[in-house]
């Protein structure tokens, strides 16, 4: 009996040891599998930062949490491609055209000067002082170029035109193209000024006096009368006005022949719940559609007709029939993406979609839910993929297509979206009249100032007395001060005029009045009917002029301790 006990004890302990080893190995294997699972989930769900102010998930949350799943309207506007720098994960944005003209720098001027000094027939110093000024003398242009580089350090200058005679002896008018250094687009603007030229002690020409913005009227480009296609495909004669930007090309691209239509691949979004929502919501959705089209290597069918949300309109009502080209640069969009206008597309589709012995209807794939992902459509051979957004809100928002896994491979083409050059011409005109030497103040008031529950101090912190006291320590007296604001009363800032040269947007109403370049251009797009300079346009211009100020004072960062989005949101 005694001999049997050890054997029995050994037989009982051996399975326990084996079970313990198995338990530990199973636990380690489970831990390994769990780690792999976590890593896989992170790899699938991770996406690089979106080249905007927030990541895509944060913006999606903002949509779905806000009332009616839209952005809450603020007094600032969405940033577009010319305001953005690429993140390290993003490919570099195309900031320069293929054949970019280099800016005029001091090195370029010195090279021009060396070439001129090498010519044996140049006039001597006594002849310069005693003779009549010859504006075509290359040294006059060199003097103007040097003056501009010293006077306007925030500007890059391009393509000077040969100087011409001014209105009096000793004066020359010069025209050039330029771009603000803070602007990341390759668009250029035009200025022409009058200069009084003298001779310096070193026998070189110098600028004695420079005229203001657009003062050199003799160097102004001659305007010509040309025709253009309007939104309905009709040719409309363009109104001839001086100082018009002929470089704006708003024309609608034409598809062409039946073979080109049938050989094309199109992505067509029907109008969804995004219509009449805020502009930020609209752009977030539009860029989703453009991003999907680029991913599928298809041409995006674009509806140029917008509905401007009530928030931007004095009538406080949604206004349909607004043209995309009023607000954004359609020419640039055409250059960097493949798009076709909806009306042109539907006309051709109807025209070529005929039953014939030798011809079949254009192949169409209808997609009735956003849950069909772009990845599932990647290999579809249909000529037209037609996404239909007929579900109730928020299931009928375009941006839903880019949610979930789609966000990992759909990149919104922010670089394709620039502000309208017509609006930017107004921005440039205002900045030019201030000689690019001004400070800027952004004052948010309106409904926020009246809502003491969310913004308890905003009203008092933006009162004229508080503003004057605050600005005294931030801006030099008698400086040009541009105030970007949603305050409706023009005289609200009169107290600041005792210390500063105050300018408001309404001081420049003639820039969108019925004799302006903007008025003529937008009327052309609207079949000859006048276009209202609406609230979104005002905010766009206000914001861009503010960006160009040398010292910029913000409401929620400099003037008040209230949070931008209300109490406890800082």
C-alpha positions in Angstrom: 0.0 0.0 0.0 2.8 2.3 0.8 4.4 1.7 -2.6 1.3 2.6 -4.4 0.9 6.1 -3.0 3.9 7.7 -4.7 2.9 6.3 -8.0 -0.6 7.6 -7.6 0.6 11.0 -6.5 2.9 11.3 -9.6 0.1 10.4 -11.9 -2.0 13.2 -10.5 0.7 15.9 -10.6 1.8 15.2 -14.2 -1.5 16.3 -15.8 -1.5 19.4 -13.7 1.9 20.5 -15.0 1.0 19.7 -18.6 -2.3 21.7 -18.2 -0.4 24.6 -16.8 2.0 24.7 -19.7 -0.8 24.5 -22.1 -2.7 27.3 -20.3 0.4 29.6 -20.4 1.0 28.8 -24.1 -2.6 29.4 -25.0 -2.6 32.7 -23.0 0.6 33.8 -24.9 -0.9 32.9 -28.2 -4.2 34.7 -27.4 -2.2 37.8 -26.4 -0.3 37.6 -29.7 -3.5 37.3 -31.7 -5.0 40.2 -29.8 -2.0 42.4 -30.5 -2.1 41.6 -34.2 -5.8 42.4 -34.2 -5.3 45.8 -32.6 -2.4 46.6 -35.0 -4.6 45.6 -37.9 -7.5 47.8 -36.7 -5.2 50.8 -36.3 -3.7 50.2 -39.7 -7.1 50.1 -41.4 -8.6 53.0 -39.6 -5.6 55.3 -39.6 -5.6 58.1 -42.2 -3.1 61.0 -42.6 -4.3 64.5 -41.6 -6.6 66.2 -44.1 -5.1 69.3 -45.7 -7.6 71.5 -44.0 -8.1 72.9 -40.5 -9.2 69.6 -39.0 -9.1 65.8 -39.7 -11.8 64.1 -41.8 -13.3 62.3 -38.7 -13.5 65.5 -36.8 -15.3 67.3 -39.6 -17.7 64.4 -40.0 -18.5 64.5 -36.3 -19.0 68.2 -36.6 -21.5 67.6 -39.4 -23.5 64.9 -37.7 -23.6 66.6 -34.3 -24.7 70.0 -35.5 -28.3 70.8 -36.1 -29.4 69.5 -39.5 -25.9 68.0 -39.8 -24.4 71.2 -41.2 -21.6 73.5 -40.2 -22.6 76.2 -37.8 -22.2 79.5 -39.7 -19.4 81.7 -38.5 -18.2 85.1 -39.6 -15.2 83.7 -41.3 -15.1 81.6 -44.4 -13.6 78.2 -45.4 -10.0 78.2 -46.5 -9.4 77.2 -50.0 -6.5 75.8 -52.0 -4.5 79.1 -52.2 -4.6 79.5 -48.4 -3.3 76.0 -47.6 0.1 74.4 -47.2 0.4 70.6 -47.8 0.9 68.4 -44.8 4.0 66.1 -44.7 1.9 63.1 -45.8 0.2 64.9 -48.7 1.8 65.3 -52.2 2.9 68.8 -52.8 0.3 71.1 -54.2 0.8 72.4 -57.7 1.7 76.0 -56.8 3.2 77.0 -60.1 2.1 76.5 -63.7 4.4 74.5 -66.1 5.9 77.7 -67.7 6.1 80.0 -64.7 7.6 83.5 -65.3 10.2 84.2 -62.6 9.8 87.2 -60.3 11.8 90.3 -60.8 14.5 90.4 -58.1 17.5 92.6 -57.3 19.7 90.0 -59.1 17.6 90.3 -62.3 17.8 94.1 -62.1 21.6 94.0 -61.8 21.8 91.7 -64.8 19.7 94.1 -66.8 21.9 97.0 -65.7 25.1 95.2 -66.7 23.7 94.6 -70.1 22.8 98.2 -70.6 26.2 99.5 -69.3 27.9 97.3 -71.8 26.4 99.3 -74.7 28.7 102.0 -76.1 25.9 104.4 -77.1 24.5 105.2 -73.7 24.0 109.0 -73.0 26.3 110.7 -70.5 25.3 112.3 -67.2 25.0 115.9 -68.4 22.7 114.9 -71.2 20.4 113.2 -68.7 20.1 116.3 -66.5 19.7 118.8 -69.3 17.7 116.8 -71.8 14.0 115.7 -72.0 13.3 112.5 -70.1 13.0 109.5 -72.5 10.6 107.0 -70.8 11.8 104.2 -73.1 15.3 104.5 -71.7 15.9 101.0 -70.0 17.3 102.8 -67.0 13.9 104.3 -66.3 12.4 100.8 -65.9 15.4 99.8 -63.8 14.7 102.7 -61.4 11.0 101.8 -61.2 11.8 98.2 -60.5 14.2 99.0 -57.7 11.7 101.5 -56.2 9.0 98.8 -56.1 11.2 96.2 -54.5 12.0 98.7 -51.7 8.5 100.1 -51.3 6.4 96.9 -51.5 8.3 94.1 -49.7 5.1 91.9 -49.5 4.7 91.8 -53.3 6.4 89.7 -56.0 6.6 91.6 -59.3 6.4 90.0 -62.8 6.4 91.0 -66.5 7.0 94.8 -66.5 5.8 96.6 -69.6 8.0 99.3 -71.2 7.3 102.7 -69.6 5.3 105.2 -71.6 5.1 109.0 -71.2 2.9 110.3 -68.4 0.8 113.5 -68.5 3.7 115.9 -67.9 7.4 116.2 -68.7 9.5 114.0 -66.3 6.7 111.5 -65.7 6.5 108.0 -66.9 3.6 105.4 -66.6 4.6 101.8 -66.0 2.4 98.6 -65.9 3.3 95.3 -64.4 1.9 92.1 -63.0 2.3 91.1 -59.4 1.2 88.6 -56.7 1.1 89.0 -52.9 3.7 86.7 -51.3 1.2 85.3 -48.9 -0.9 84.0 -51.8 0.0 80.4 -52.8 -1.9 80.4 -56.1 0.0 81.3 -59.3 -2.6 83.9 -60.3 -1.2 87.4 -61.0 -2.8 90.8 -60.9 -2.2 94.0 -62.8 -1.2 97.5 -61.6 -0.1 100.6 -63.5 1.3 103.7 -61.8 2.7 107.1 -62.6 6.3 107.9 -61.5 8.1 111.2 -61.5 11.7 110.5 -62.5 14.9 112.4 -61.6 18.7 111.9 -61.8 20.6 110.9 -58.8 24.2 112.0 -57.9 25.6 108.8 -59.2 24.1 109.6 -62.6 21.4 107.0 -62.4 17.6 107.6 -62.7 15.7 107.6 -59.5 12.0 107.8 -58.6 11.2 111.2 -57.0 7.5 110.5 -56.5 5.2 107.4 -57.1 1.5 107.7 -57.8 -1.1 105.6 -56.1 -2.9 102.5 -57.2 -3.8 102.5 -60.9 -2.6 106.1 -61.4 -0.6 105.4 -64.5 -3.5 105.5 -66.9 -1.4 105.8 -70.0 0.0 102.4 -69.3 -3.4 100.8 -68.9 -4.1 98.0 -71.2 -6.6 98.7 -74.0 -9.8 96.8 -73.6 -11.3 94.7 -76.4 -14.7 93.4 -77.1 -15.0 89.6 -77.2 -17.8 87.1 -76.9 -18.2 84.3 -74.3 -20.6 81.4 -73.6 -23.0 82.0 -70.7 -24.4 79.4 -68.4 -27.1 78.3 -71.0 -24.7 77.9 -73.9 -25.5 81.1 -75.7 -22.9 83.5 -77.0 -23.3 86.9 -75.3 -21.2 90.0 -76.2 -19.0 91.0 -73.4 -19.4 94.6 -72.3 -16.4 96.7 -73.1 -15.1 98.5 -70.0 -11.7 99.8 -69.1 -9.5 97.9 -66.7 -11.3 94.6 -67.3 -9.5 91.3 -66.5 -9.6 89.5 -69.9 -7.7 86.5 -68.5 -10.7 85.1 -66.6 -12.0 82.2 -68.5 -15.4 81.1 -67.2 -16.5 79.4 -70.3 -18.1 75.9 -70.1 -16.1 73.1 -71.6 -17.9 71.3 -74.5 -17.9 67.5 -74.8 -17.8 67.3 -78.6 -18.7 64.4 -80.8 -20.7 61.3 -80.1 -17.5 59.1 -80.0 -15.9 61.4 -77.5 -19.0 61.2 -75.3 -19.3 57.4 -75.6 -15.6 56.8 -75.0 -15.7 59.0 -71.8 -16.2 57.8 -68.3 -18.4 60.0 -66.0 -19.4 60.2 -62.4 -22.7 62.0 -61.9 -24.1 63.0 -58.5 -27.8 63.9 -58.4 -28.7 66.8 -56.2 -29.0 65.7 -52.6 -29.6 67.1 -49.1 -26.5 69.4 -49.3 -28.5 71.8 -51.5 -29.2 75.1 -49.6 -26.9 74.1 -46.7 -24.1 76.4 -45.6 -21.2 77.0 -48.0 -18.7 75.0 -45.9 -21.1 72.0 -46.0 -21.5 72.3 -49.7 -17.7 72.5 -50.3 -17.0 69.5 -48.0 -19.5 67.5 -50.1 -18.4 68.8 -53.5 -14.7 67.9 -52.8 -15.8 64.4 -51.8 -17.4 64.0 -55.2 -14.4 65.4 -57.0 -12.1 63.1 -54.9 -14.2 60.0 -55.9 -14.1 61.0 -59.5 -10.3 61.3 -59.4 -10.0 58.0 -57.6 -12.2 56.3 -60.3 -10.4 58.1 -63.1 -13.7 59.6 -64.3 -15.0 63.0 -65.3 -17.1 64.7 -62.7 -20.5 66.1 -63.8 -20.8 69.4 -62.0 -23.9 71.4 -61.4 -22.8 75.1 -61.4 -26.1 76.2 -59.9 -25.9 76.8 -56.1 -28.4 77.6 -53.4 -27.0 80.2 -51.0 -28.1 79.5 -47.5 -30.3 82.1 -45.7 -27.5 83.1 -43.3 -25.7 84.9 -46.1 -28.7 86.8 -47.5 -30.3 90.1 -46.2 -33.7 88.5 -46.9 -32.9 85.7 -44.5 -34.1 83.3 -47.1 -32.4 80.6 -49.1 -31.7 81.9 -52.6 -31.4 79.5 -55.5 -29.8 80.1 -58.9 -26.5 81.3 -57.7 -23.6 80.5 -60.0 -20.5 78.6 -58.7 -18.4 81.0 -60.7 -19.5 84.0 -58.5 -17.6 82.5 -55.6 -14.9 80.2 -56.9 -12.3 80.0 -59.7 -13.9 77.8 -62.4 -10.9 78.3 -64.7 -8.5 76.8 -62.2 -10.9 73.9 -61.4 -11.0 73.0 -65.1 -7.2 73.0 -65.3 -6.5 70.6 -62.5 -9.5 68.3 -62.5 -11.6 66.6 -65.2 -15.1 68.1 -65.1 -18.1 68.8 -67.3 -21.0 71.1 -66.7 -24.3 69.3 -65.9 -26.4 71.0 -68.5 -23.9 70.3 -71.3 -23.6 66.7 -70.1 -27.4 66.0 -70.0 -27.9 67.6 -73.4 -25.3 65.3 -74.9 -26.5 62.3 -73.0 -30.0 62.8 -74.3 -28.7 63.5 -77.8 -26.5 60.4 -78.2 -28.5 58.0 -76.0 -30.7 56.7 -78.9 -31.8 53.2 -79.8 -30.4 52.3 -83.2 -29.6 49.2 -85.2 -25.9 49.7 -84.8 -25.9 51.8 -81.6 -26.8 50.9 -78.1 -27.9 53.1 -75.2 -25.0 54.6 -73.1 -24.2 52.1 -70.3 -25.3 53.5 -66.9 -24.7 52.1 -63.4 -27.2 53.6 -61.0 -26.1 53.7 -57.3 -28.9 54.4 -54.9 -27.0 54.4 -51.6 -23.8 56.0 -50.4 -23.0 52.6 -48.7 -21.8 51.3 -52.1 -18.1 52.4 -51.7 -15.8 53.8 -54.4 -13.7 50.7 -54.0 -16.7 48.6 -55.2 -17.0 50.9 -58.3 -13.4 50.9 -59.2 -13.7 48.2 -61.9 -17.1 49.2 -63.2 -17.0 49.6 -67.0 -20.2 51.7 -67.4 -19.9 54.9 -69.2 -21.8 56.7 -66.5 -21.9 55.9 -62.8 -25.0 57.8 -61.5 -25.1 58.3 -57.7 -28.6 59.1 -56.6 -29.3 60.7 -53.2 -33.0 60.1 -52.7 -32.8 58.9 -49.0 -33.9 61.2 -46.2 -31.4 63.5 -44.4 -28.6 62.9 -43.5 -28.4 59.8 -45.6 -28.6 61.9 -48.8 -25.5 64.1 -48.2 -22.8 63.7 -50.8 -20.0 63.6 -48.2 -21.3 60.4 -46.8 -19.7 58.7 -49.8 -16.3 59.5 -48.3 -16.9 58.3 -44.8 -15.7 55.1 -43.2 -13.1 53.0 -45.1 -13.5 55.3 -48.2 -11.7 58.0 -46.2 -8.5 55.9 -46.4 -8.2 56.2 -50.2 -10.3 59.2 -51.3 -8.4 62.4 -51.1 -10.3 65.6 -51.4 -8.5 67.9 -54.0 -8.3 71.0 -51.9 -5.6 72.4 -54.3 -8.3 72.5 -57.0 -10.5 75.0 -55.1 -9.5 78.7 -55.3 -11.6 81.7 -54.6 -13.1 83.6 -57.6 -10.6 85.9 -59.3 -13.3 88.5 -59.6 -13.6 88.6 -55.8 -9.8 88.5 -55.4 -9.5 91.4 -57.8 -11.6 93.4 -55.4 -9.3 92.3 -52.5 -6.3 93.4 -54.6 -7.9 96.7 -55.4 -8.6 97.5 -51.8 -5.1 96.4 -50.7 -3.6 98.4 -53.5 -5.5 101.6 -52.6 -4.0 101.2 -49.1 -0.6 100.8 -50.7 -0.2 97.3 -49.2 0.7 99.1 -46.0 -2.1 98.7 -43.4 -3.1 96.9 -40.3 -6.3 94.9 -39.9 -8.9 94.3 -37.2 -11.5 91.5 -37.2 -14.5 92.3 -35.1 -17.1 89.6 -34.6 -20.5 90.9 -33.3 -23.9 90.2 -34.8 -25.9 87.4 -33.0 -22.9 86.3 -31.0 -22.7 89.7 -29.3 -26.4 89.5 -28.4 -26.1 86.0 -26.9 -24.8 86.7 -23.4 -25.3 83.1 -22.3 -22.6 81.8 -24.7 -20.5 84.9 -25.1 -21.0 86.9 -21.9 -18.2 89.5 -22.5 -18.1 89.7 -26.3 -20.5 92.7 -26.6 -18.6 94.9 -24.0 -15.2 93.7 -25.2 -16.0 94.8 -28.8 -17.5 98.2 -27.8 -15.9 101.2 -29.4 -14.3 102.4 -26.1 -12.9 98.9 -25.4 -11.6 98.6 -29.0 -9.9 102.0 -28.9 -8.2 101.2 -25.6 -7.0 97.8 -26.7 -5.7 99.0 -30.1 -3.7 101.8 -28.6 -1.2 99.3 -27.4 -1.1 97.3 -30.6 -1.2 99.6 -33.6 0.7 102.8 -34.2 -1.5 106.0 -34.4 -2.7 107.3 -37.8 -2.0 104.0 -39.4 -4.4 102.7 -42.1 -6.7 100.3 -40.2 -9.0 98.0 -42.2 -11.9 96.6 -40.1 -13.4 93.3 -41.2 -16.6 92.9 -39.4 -20.2 91.7 -39.4 -21.4 94.8 -37.5 -24.2 96.2 -39.7 -23.9 99.9 -38.5 -21.3 101.7 -40.5 -20.7 104.5 -37.9 -20.2 102.0 -35.0 -16.4 102.4 -35.3 -16.3 106.3 -35.5 -14.5 106.6 -32.2 -11.5 104.8 -33.7 -11.2 107.4 -36.4 -9.6 109.8 -33.9 -6.5 107.6 -33.7 -6.5 105.6 -36.9 -7.4 106.0 -40.6 -10.3 103.6 -40.5 -11.5 101.8 -43.6 -14.5 99.4 -43.9 -15.7 97.3 -46.8 -18.5 99.7 -47.5 -16.0 102.4 -48.3 -15.3 100.6 -51.5 -18.9 100.0 -52.8 -18.0 101.3 -56.3 -15.8 98.1 -56.7 -19.0 96.1 -57.1 -21.3 98.9 -58.3 -23.0 99.0 -61.7 -19.9 100.5 -63.5 -17.4 98.0 -62.0 -15.5 95.2 -63.6 -17.1 92.8 -61.1 -20.6 93.9 -62.1 -20.0 93.4 -65.8 -18.4 90.0 -65.4 -21.0 88.6 -63.1 -23.8 90.0 -65.2 -22.4 88.2 -68.2 -22.6 84.9 -66.3 -26.2 85.8 -65.3 -27.5 86.4 -68.9 -27.1 90.1 -68.6 -29.0 90.5 -65.2 -27.3 92.2 -62.3 -25.9 90.0 -59.5 -26.2 90.9 -55.8 -23.0 91.3 -53.9 -24.3 89.0 -51.2 -23.2 88.1 -47.6 -20.8 85.3 -48.5 -19.0 87.6 -51.1 -18.7 90.3 -48.4 -17.2 87.8 -45.9 -14.8 86.4 -48.5 -13.5 89.9 -49.5 -13.4 91.0 -45.8 -11.4 87.9 -44.8 -8.9 88.1 -47.6 -8.2 91.8 -47.0 -7.7 91.0 -43.3 -5.2 88.3 -44.1 -3.1 91.0 -46.0 -2.8 93.3 -43.0 0.7 93.8 -41.5 -0.6 93.6 -37.9 -3.7 91.5 -37.5 -5.9 91.7 -34.5 -8.4 88.9 -34.0 -11.6 89.0 -31.8 -11.3 85.7 -30.0 -7.5 85.8 -29.6 -6.8 89.4 -28.9 -10.0 91.3 -27.9 -11.9 89.0 -25.6 -11.5 85.9 -23.4 -14.8 84.4 -24.6 -14.4 81.2 -26.6 -14.9 81.3 -30.3 -17.7 78.6 -30.1 -19.2 79.7 -26.8 -18.7 79.1 -23.1 -16.3 76.2 -22.2 -15.2 75.5 -25.8 -11.7 77.0 -25.6 
